[in-house]
Amino acid sequence: MSCETARRLMEANDPALAQHLLTCPSCVVQAHVPYYEAPPGLEEKIRGSLRAESSTPLPWRWMAIAAVLLLAASVAGNIALLRSRVDPGQLIAANVLSAHIRSLAGTHLLDIPSSDQHNVKPWFNGKLDFSPAVKEVQGFPLLGGRVEYLEGHPAAGLVYGRRSHIINVFTWPSATPISEAAQTRDGFHMVGWFGDGMTYWAVSDVNETELRQFVSLYRRK
């Protein structure tokens, strides 16, 4: 039965109308739900609101995410800039000083205790891929040596004495020459230099004058 037929039956007061209304949703809606005409201009107002919404800034949650990403990028950039400004020589000096302090504080000062260069030098054979310059320096007795790790690779640690003070000489091959550098940190004096394809650093708490004297004598031999 169509909706039009139902209307005719309603006008004729036909009892069959009740059954049709129970089984026809369209007739129920048309019969009981009021219909309103949209006011003039409503469609244009809705379209205008949609256009305005599309041109507004991102919602706050997206703005927050964008701010976090920008902050992370800024921090990463600042870290990279800071690293680029750090003098590589300063980093090496810091590592050398740390190795020196560790040797004094722990039990790894000497792997080969000996005052004879002819015993110390051959001891490094097979432990390093280079032969360190082990020298006997007048006034600064040789105490022995050990293997260290600096700049990510093995290095020779030569140990000398001056009264009750310890002088560590660290040496390893390097393709990048360094200028002679002297500095003092936390009461320790350090002198670094380059020669014959090798980097050298001497560090001790002996006074600066005596350390320079040691370096001068070591480099003459």
C-alpha positions, 0 to 999 in steps of 0.5 A: 500500500502506498502512502498516497493510498493511505491518505485517501483511506484516512480521508475515508476513515478506513480502518485499514489505515492503522495497519499501514501506518504501523508498517510504513515509516515514511507515513509515520514521519510525514504524519507526526514529524513537523516539517519546517522550511529552512529560513532564507540565507541559512545555506549561505551562512553554513557555507561561510562558516565552513570557509572561515573554519578552514582558514583559522589557525591549527587547533591548540593541540596541533600547535602544541605538537608543532611547538615541541617539534620546533623546540627539539630541532632547536635543542639539537641544533644548539648541541651541534653548534656547541660541539662544533665550537669545542676545540678538539685539543681541549677534548684530548687534554681532558681525556689525558688528564682523566687517564692520568688521574685514574692511574694514580687512584687505581692499581693500573699504574704499571703493567711492566715495572722497570727502570730499564728502557730495554725491558720496557720497550720490547714489552709493548711488542704485540700489544701495540701496532707501533713502537713507542719511544721509551727513553731514560731521562736524567733526573726523571727515572723511568718507572715502567709502562702500561697500555692505555686507551685514548682517542678510541685506540690503544696508546702507550703510557710511559711512567716517570718519577720526580721525587714523590711525583708521577709523570705520565707520558702518553703517546700514539700515532696520529695523522693530524699534527698538533701544535705544542700546547701547555695548560693546567687543570685542577692542579695538574700540568700538561704539555702536548706536542707532535713529532715523527707521526706521533702525538705526545702528552706529558701530565703530572702534578710536579711544578710546571717548570720541572715538567717543561724541563722533563719534556725538553730532555725527553724530546732531545733524545 
